[in-house]
């Protein structure tokens, strides 16, 4: 893809944790640009800080210093309620484990983000049905997570992340909990959806098949992000 307009811009982000009497520097001046419609993979050893980085980019954790611009707005300078609004408007999240509400149907799980964003129940259900159709689950909308396969549950989680039509999806090992064939199917779906919707994807992954399908891959090593 040849998109040159930046949706996510990260400049000199630092993050440390205190462990006992030691200060552990996890991120040591991370820089990153993700353009509209671009797919970027993040690789690195377990414990290298990849999930911490995603949480900071999504405003779920605060960095110690540095700037994080989403659609030109610096979330590092926003109040918590403003960050929450930005997150709901511009970002979607997918995790290794689906985190679906067990007593809710697929439709109810996917309609939650638009409901939280102030949409009517009727409109939220319309949006949820539309994206469930795109992920091939229109026939499973009334099923609860316990009645779905692992791959179907992750498709519902991806639909939930996409329902508000965010400009960027932050995904943390989205196929890490799936068997090889199911992971391949979900990978194909992610690529297809990013092409159809022109949504950017920033994906932490150990899956070499998924990493190969990215527009580019960056590596987090010793707290620094560099092109692989």
C-alpha positions as CSV (number, residue, x, y, z in Angstrom):
1,X,0.0,0.0,0.0
2,X,1.2,3.4,-0.7
3,X,-0.3,5.6,2.0
4,X,1.8,8.5,3.2
5,X,-0.5,10.1,5.7
6,X,0.4,9.2,9.3
7,X,-2.4,8.0,11.6
8,X,-0.1,7.1,14.5
9,X,3.1,8.9,15.3
10,X,5.3,8.0,18.3
11,X,8.3,10.1,19.3
12,X,10.9,9.3,21.9
13,X,8.6,7.3,24.3
14,X,10.2,6.1,27.5
15,X,8.7,3.7,30.1
16,X,10.3,2.3,33.3
17,X,9.0,0.1,36.1
18,X,10.3,-0.2,39.6
19,X,11.0,-3.8,40.7
20,X,12.2,-3.9,44.3
21,X,15.1,-1.5,44.4
22,X,15.8,-1.7,40.7
23,X,14.5,0.5,37.9
24,X,13.7,-1.6,34.8
25,X,13.8,0.5,31.6
26,X,11.4,-1.2,29.2
27,X,11.1,1.4,26.5
28,X,14.1,3.6,25.8
29,X,13.1,6.3,23.3
30,X,10.7,4.4,21.0
31,X,9.9,6.1,17.6
32,X,7.3,4.8,15.2
33,X,5.1,6.0,12.3
34,X,2.1,4.1,11.1
35,X,0.4,5.4,8.0
36,X,-3.3,5.2,7.0
37,X,-4.1,1.7,5.8
38,X,-0.7,0.4,6.6
39,X,0.0,-3.0,8.3
40,X,2.9,-3.0,10.6
41,X,4.1,-6.0,12.6
42,X,6.1,-5.8,15.9
43,X,8.3,-8.7,16.8
44,X,10.7,-9.3,19.7
45,X,11.4,-11.7,22.5
46,X,8.9,-12.4,25.2
47,X,9.2,-9.8,28.0
48,X,10.8,-7.2,25.6
49,X,7.9,-4.7,26.3
50,X,5.8,-5.2,23.1
51,X,2.5,-5.4,25.1
52,X,3.5,-2.5,27.3
53,X,4.2,-0.5,24.1
54,X,0.7,-1.3,22.7
55,X,-1.0,-0.4,26.0
56,X,0.8,3.0,25.9
57,X,-0.1,3.6,22.3
58,X,-3.7,2.8,23.1
59,X,-3.8,5.1,26.1
60,X,-4.3,2.2,28.5
61,X,-1.0,3.1,30.3
62,X,0.9,6.3,30.5
63,X,4.4,6.7,29.2
64,X,7.1,8.4,31.4
65,X,7.9,10.8,28.6
66,X,7.5,11.2,24.8
67,X,4.7,12.1,22.4
68,X,2.0,9.8,21.0
69,X,0.0,11.5,18.2
70,X,-3.2,9.8,17.0
71,X,-4.7,11.6,14.0
72,X,-2.5,14.6,15.0
73,X,-3.7,14.8,18.7
74,X,-1.1,14.1,21.4
75,X,-2.7,11.7,23.8
76,X,0.2,12.2,26.2
77,X,-1.2,15.7,26.9
78,X,-4.8,14.7,27.2
79,X,-6.9,14.1,30.4
80,X,-8.1,10.5,31.0
81,X,-11.6,11.2,29.8
82,X,-10.3,12.7,26.6
83,X,-8.0,9.7,26.1
84,X,-11.0,7.4,26.5
85,X,-12.9,9.3,23.9
86,X,-9.9,9.2,21.5
87,X,-9.6,5.4,22.1
88,X,-13.3,4.8,21.4
89,X,-13.3,6.9,18.3
90,X,-10.0,6.0,16.6
91,X,-8.7,2.7,17.9
92,X,-9.7,-0.9,18.2
93,X,-8.1,-3.6,20.3
94,X,-7.6,-7.3,19.7
95,X,-5.9,-9.5,22.3
96,X,-4.6,-13.1,22.3
97,X,-7.6,-14.1,24.4
98,X,-10.9,-12.9,23.1
99,X,-12.2,-11.3,26.3
100,X,-15.8,-11.7,25.2
101,X,-18.6,-11.4,27.8
102,X,-19.7,-15.0,28.3
103,X,-23.4,-14.2,28.9
104,X,-23.7,-12.0,25.9
105,X,-24.4,-13.2,22.3
106,X,-21.9,-12.4,19.5
107,X,-24.2,-9.6,18.4
108,X,-24.4,-8.1,21.9
109,X,-20.7,-8.3,22.4
110,X,-20.0,-6.6,19.1
111,X,-22.7,-3.9,19.7
112,X,-21.1,-2.8,23.0
113,X,-18.5,-0.3,21.6
114,X,-21.1,1.8,19.7
115,X,-23.5,1.6,22.6
116,X,-20.7,3.0,24.9
117,X,-20.1,5.6,22.3
118,X,-23.7,6.8,22.6
119,X,-25.4,5.1,19.6
120,X,-28.9,3.9,20.0
121,X,-29.4,0.1,20.5
122,X,-31.0,-0.2,17.0
123,X,-28.1,1.5,15.3
124,X,-25.5,-0.3,17.4
125,X,-27.1,-3.7,16.4
126,X,-27.1,-2.5,12.7
127,X,-23.4,-1.8,12.9
128,X,-22.7,-5.1,14.7
129,X,-24.6,-7.1,12.1
130,X,-22.8,-5.4,9.3
131,X,-19.3,-6.2,10.7
132,X,-20.3,-9.7,11.7
133,X,-21.3,-10.3,8.1
134,X,-17.8,-9.1,7.0
135,X,-16.1,-11.6,9.3
136,X,-18.4,-14.4,8.0
137,X,-20.4,-14.9,11.3
138,X,-23.8,-13.5,10.3
139,X,-25.3,-17.0,11.0
140,X,-23.8,-17.1,14.5
141,X,-24.9,-13.7,15.9
142,X,-27.3,-15.2,18.5
143,X,-24.7,-17.6,19.9
144,X,-22.8,-17.0,23.1
145,X,-19.0,-17.4,23.3
146,X,-19.3,-20.9,24.8
147,X,-21.2,-22.0,21.7
148,X,-18.5,-20.8,19.3
149,X,-15.2,-22.4,18.3
150,X,-11.9,-20.7,19.2
151,X,-11.6,-19.2,15.7
152,X,-15.2,-17.9,15.7
153,X,-14.6,-16.3,19.1
154,X,-11.6,-14.5,17.8
155,X,-13.5,-13.4,14.7
156,X,-16.2,-11.9,17.1
157,X,-13.4,-10.1,19.0
158,X,-12.0,-8.7,15.7
159,X,-15.5,-7.6,14.7
160,X,-15.9,-5.9,18.1
161,X,-12.6,-4.0,17.5
162,X,-13.7,-2.9,14.0
163,X,-17.4,-2.1,14.7
164,X,-16.8,1.7,15.3
165,X,-14.7,1.8,12.1
166,X,-11.5,2.9,13.8
167,X,-8.6,4.2,11.8
168,X,-6.1,1.8,13.6
169,X,-6.3,-1.6,15.2
170,X,-3.8,-2.5,17.9
171,X,-3.5,-6.3,18.1
172,X,-1.5,-8.3,20.7
173,X,-0.8,-11.8,19.4
174,X,-4.3,-12.1,17.8
175,X,-3.7,-15.7,16.6
176,X,-1.5,-16.8,19.5
177,X,-4.2,-18.9,21.1
178,X,-5.3,-20.7,18.0
179,X,-4.3,-23.9,16.2
180,X,-2.2,-23.5,13.0
181,X,-5.1,-23.9,10.5
182,X,-7.4,-21.6,12.4
183,X,-4.6,-19.0,12.9
184,X,-4.1,-19.1,9.1
185,X,-7.8,-18.5,8.4
186,X,-7.8,-15.6,10.9
187,X,-4.6,-14.1,9.3
188,X,-6.3,-14.2,5.9
189,X,-9.3,-12.4,7.3
190,X,-7.2,-9.7,9.0
191,X,-5.4,-9.0,5.7
192,X,-8.7,-9.0,3.7
193,X,-10.4,-6.6,6.2
194,X,-7.5,-4.2,6.3
195,X,-7.6,-4.0,2.5
196,X,-11.4,-3.6,2.4
197,X,-11.7,-1.1,5.2
198,X,-8.4,0.8,4.7
199,X,-7.8,0.3,8.4
200,X,-4.2,0.4,9.8
201,X,-3.1,-2.6,11.8
202,X,-0.3,-2.6,14.3
203,X,0.2,-6.2,15.3
204,X,2.5,-7.8,17.9
205,X,3.0,-11.3,16.7
206,X,5.3,-14.4,16.9
207,X,3.4,-15.9,13.9
208,X,5.9,-15.8,11.0
209,X,3.1,-16.3,8.5
210,X,1.3,-13.2,9.7
211,X,4.5,-11.2,10.0
212,X,5.3,-12.0,6.3
213,X,1.9,-10.5,5.3
214,X,2.7,-7.1,6.9
215,X,3.8,-4.1,4.8
216,X,6.8,-3.9,7.1
217,X,8.0,-5.4,10.4
218,X,9.8,-3.6,13.3
219,X,11.7,-5.3,16.1
220,X,11.7,-4.3,19.8
221,X,15.0,-5.1,21.3
222,X,16.7,-3.7,24.4
223,X,14.0,-1.0,24.6
224,X,14.5,0.3,21.1
225,X,12.3,-0.2,18.1
226,X,14.1,-0.7,14.7
227,X,13.2,-1.8,11.2
228,X,13.7,-5.5,10.8
